[in-house]
Amino acid sequence: MTIDNASANSLSISYLIRSMSDWNGNTLLAGDFMHMRCAANILNMIVIDGLKEIDSSINRIRVACKFVRSSPTRLTTLRGVQKRQV
């Protein structure tokens, strides 16, 4: 997995460090630990990669749901089976 906007993020952080240095003459630890990735973006990329792994299973479930819902008889049969299972 790669971080897609890493260079833009690095450039923004270096600009922020320079600007903060101009404001008060220094930054905490010379700005060495200011670089952070966007957690939401990283989480989104992890979820997308995970969904790619189970994509075929999701497609099979969707096809099965469409199959059952396309016929009132199948839907009634499924509901009857569900009631017996409870």
C-alpha positions in Angstrom: 0.0 0.0 0.0 1.3 3.4 -0.8 0.4 6.8 0.6 -1.0 8.5 -2.5 -0.4 12.2 -1.6 2.8 11.9 0.3 4.8 14.5 -1.7 2.1 17.1 -1.4 1.8 16.4 2.3 5.5 16.7 2.8 5.6 20.0 1.0 2.7 21.4 3.1 4.4 20.3 6.3 7.7 21.9 5.3 5.9 25.1 4.5 4.1 25.0 7.9 7.4 24.5 9.7 9.0 27.4 7.9 6.0 29.6 8.7 5.9 28.7 12.3 9.6 29.4 12.6 9.0 32.9 11.1 6.2 33.5 13.7 8.2 32.9 16.9 11.7 32.2 15.8 11.7 28.4 16.5 9.5 25.3 16.6 9.3 22.5 19.0 12.2 20.0 18.3 12.9 21.9 15.1 9.7 20.6 13.6 11.2 17.1 13.3 8.0 15.4 14.5 5.4 17.5 12.8 4.9 15.3 9.8 1.7 13.2 10.1 -0.3 11.4 7.6 -4.1 11.9 7.6 -5.5 9.0 9.6 -8.8 9.0 7.9 -7.1 8.8 4.5 -4.9 5.9 5.6 -7.9 4.1 7.1 -9.8 4.6 3.9 -7.0 3.1 1.9 -6.8 0.1 4.3 -10.5 -0.5 3.9 -10.4 -0.3 0.1 -7.5 -2.8 0.0 -9.4 -5.1 2.4 -12.6 -4.9 0.2 -10.5 -5.9 -2.8 -9.6 -9.1 -1.0 -13.3 -10.1 -0.5 -14.8 -8.5 -3.6 -15.7 -11.9 -5.2 -17.6 -12.9 -2.0 -19.5 -9.6 -1.9 -20.5 -10.1 -5.6 -21.7 -13.6 -4.9 -23.8 -12.4 -2.0 -25.3 -9.6 -4.2 -26.2 -12.2 -6.9 -27.8 -14.5 -4.4 -29.9 -11.6 -2.9 -31.0 -10.5 -6.4 -31.9 -14.1 -7.2 -34.1 -14.5 -4.1 -35.7 -11.0 -4.4 -36.5 -11.5 -8.1 -39.2 -14.1 -7.3 -42.0 -13.7 -4.7 -42.1 -17.5 -4.3 -38.4 -17.6 -3.4 -38.7 -14.7 -1.0 -41.6 -16.4 0.7 -39.7 -19.6 1.0 -36.7 -17.9 2.4 -38.8 -16.1 5.0 -40.4 -19.4 6.0 -37.0 -21.0 6.5 -35.9 -18.0 8.5 -38.9 -18.4 10.8 -38.2 -22.1 11.4 -34.6 -21.3 12.3 -35.5 -18.9 15.1 
